[in-house]
Protein backbone atom coordinates (compact mmCIF):
# COMPACT_ATOMS: atom_id res chain seq x y z
CA UNK A 1 0.00 0.00 0.00
CA UNK A 2 1.33 3.44 -0.94
CA UNK A 3 2.03 6.09 1.68
CA UNK A 4 -0.82 8.48 2.37
CA UNK A 5 -0.88 11.92 3.95
CA UNK A 6 -4.11 13.10 5.56
CA UNK A 7 -4.83 16.80 5.91
CA UNK A 8 -7.57 17.78 8.37
CA UNK A 9 -9.43 20.98 9.09
CA UNK A 10 -11.86 20.76 11.98
CA UNK A 11 -14.91 22.94 12.64
CA UNK A 12 -14.04 25.95 10.47
CA UNK A 13 -16.83 28.51 10.83
CA UNK A 14 -18.64 30.03 7.86
CA UNK A 15 -21.68 32.25 7.46
CA UNK A 16 -23.95 30.98 4.70
CA UNK A 17 -27.51 31.25 3.50
CA UNK A 18 -28.85 27.71 3.77
CA UNK A 19 -32.18 26.12 4.57
CA UNK A 20 -35.25 24.59 2.99
CA UNK A 21 -37.85 27.29 3.76
CA UNK A 22 -37.25 30.74 2.25
CA UNK A 23 -37.27 32.55 5.63
CA UNK A 24 -34.45 30.26 6.87
CA UNK A 25 -32.27 31.30 3.92
CA UNK A 26 -33.10 35.00 4.37
CA UNK A 27 -30.21 35.61 6.78
CA UNK A 28 -26.73 34.07 6.92
CA UNK A 29 -26.33 31.28 9.48
CA UNK A 30 -23.19 29.87 11.01
CA UNK A 31 -22.19 26.40 9.91
CA UNK A 32 -19.13 24.45 10.99
CA UNK A 33 -17.18 22.57 8.38
CA UNK A 34 -14.61 19.82 8.75
CA UNK A 35 -12.50 18.39 5.95
CA UNK A 36 -10.29 15.30 5.86
CA UNK A 37 -8.34 14.80 2.66
CA UNK A 38 -6.09 11.90 1.66
CA UNK A 39 -3.05 12.74 -0.50
CA UNK A 40 -1.07 9.95 -2.12
CA UNK A 41 2.72 9.74 -2.34
CA UNK A 42 3.83 12.28 0.25
CA UNK A 43 7.46 13.36 -0.14
CA UNK A 44 10.19 13.14 2.48
CA UNK A 45 9.29 16.28 4.42
CA UNK A 46 12.72 16.52 6.03
CA UNK A 47 14.22 17.04 2.58
CA UNK A 48 11.23 19.04 1.23
CA UNK A 49 10.24 21.39 4.07
CA UNK A 50 8.25 23.79 1.86
CA UNK A 51 4.57 24.52 1.33
CA UNK A 52 4.90 23.31 -2.27
CA UNK A 53 5.54 19.80 -0.97
CA UNK A 54 2.05 19.57 0.50
CA UNK A 55 -1.36 21.13 0.02
CA UNK A 56 -1.85 24.69 1.26
CA UNK A 57 -4.85 24.30 3.57
CA UNK A 58 -5.45 28.06 3.35
CA UNK A 59 -6.91 27.40 -0.13
CA UNK A 60 -9.54 25.20 1.51
CA UNK A 61 -10.24 27.68 4.32
CA UNK A 62 -10.61 30.57 1.86
CA UNK A 63 -13.14 28.58 -0.18
CA UNK A 64 -15.12 27.67 2.96
CA UNK A 65 -15.21 31.23 4.28
CA UNK A 66 -15.52 33.24 1.06
CA UNK A 67 -16.48 31.17 -2.00
CA UNK A 68 -19.26 28.71 -1.14
CA UNK A 69 -21.44 30.23 -3.83
CA UNK A 70 -25.16 30.84 -4.08
CA UNK A 71 -27.56 30.14 -1.23
CA UNK A 72 -28.41 26.46 -0.90
CA UNK A 73 -31.41 24.54 0.36
CA UNK A 74 -29.33 21.67 1.75
CA UNK A 75 -26.15 21.39 3.79
CA UNK A 76 -25.45 18.41 1.54
CA UNK A 77 -25.07 20.88 -1.35
CA UNK A 78 -22.47 22.86 0.60
CA UNK A 79 -20.56 19.68 1.44
CA UNK A 80 -20.58 18.60 -2.20
CA UNK A 81 -19.25 22.00 -3.36
CA UNK A 82 -16.40 21.81 -0.85
CA UNK A 83 -15.55 18.22 -1.78
CA UNK A 84 -15.32 19.13 -5.47
CA UNK A 85 -13.09 22.10 -4.69
CA UNK A 86 -10.76 20.00 -2.54
CA UNK A 87 -10.35 17.23 -5.12
CA UNK A 88 -9.54 19.83 -7.77
CA UNK A 89 -6.66 21.27 -5.70
CA UNK A 90 -4.20 18.44 -6.29
CA UNK A 91 -3.67 15.44 -8.52
CA UNK A 92 -2.39 13.68 -5.39
CA UNK A 93 -5.85 13.92 -3.79
CA UNK A 94 -7.34 10.42 -3.56
CA UNK A 95 -10.38 11.12 -1.40
CA UNK A 96 -12.04 13.82 0.66
CA UNK A 97 -14.56 13.72 3.47
CA UNK A 98 -16.52 16.88 4.26
CA UNK A 99 -18.76 17.30 7.29
CA UNK A 100 -21.11 20.28 7.53
CA UNK A 101 -22.75 20.93 10.90
CA UNK A 102 -25.68 23.30 11.28
CA UNK A 103 -26.10 24.25 14.95
CA UNK A 104 -29.20 26.43 14.48
CA UNK A 105 -31.61 23.68 13.40
CA UNK A 106 -32.22 21.93 16.71
CA UNK A 107 -33.51 23.71 19.77
CA UNK A 108 -31.46 22.84 22.81
CA UNK A 109 -28.46 20.55 22.58
CA UNK A 110 -27.20 18.88 19.45
CA UNK A 111 -26.48 19.70 15.81
CA UNK A 112 -27.66 18.45 12.48
CA UNK A 113 -24.78 17.38 10.25
CA UNK A 114 -23.99 15.61 7.02
CA UNK A 115 -20.81 13.84 5.92
CA UNK A 116 -20.00 13.36 2.23
CA UNK A 117 -17.08 11.30 0.96
CA UNK A 118 -15.84 11.64 -2.60
CA UNK A 119 -13.09 9.58 -4.19
CA UNK A 120 -11.09 10.12 -7.31
Secondary structure, 3 states (H helix, E strand, C coil): CCCEEEEEEEEEEEEECECCCHHHHCCCEEEEEEEEEEEECCCCCCCCCCHHHCCCCHHHHHHHHHCCCCCECCHHHHHHHHHHHHHHCCCCEEEEEEEEEECCCCCCCCCEEEEEEEEC
